[in-house]
């Protein structure tokens, strides 16, 4: 017996639906900060840093090339968090944890 053919669903729609149904969509959206990092912090900071991970509780881990930059970025953390969290609808990043790149 022939099957009733329904129109194909684009993979992007299927993935978006799966993420939403599984409750992972907010976590994936929060992790998009890693991809957006150069735009959020600018080229100079992006050049000396490497965003690595966003935890479930909103901590962003970022590798930094030198101690001097780590100190400077720690002083800038509030303004960086404000830029990162300016996008509406995304779960907030609560804190940035700076780690020296080796």
Protein Blocks (a to p, Z undefined) as FASTA:
>chain_A
ZZdddddddfklmmmmmmmmnopmmmmmmmmmmmmmmmmnojklmmmgccfbdcfkopac
dddfbfklmmmmmmmmmmmmmmmmmpghiacdfbdcddddZZ
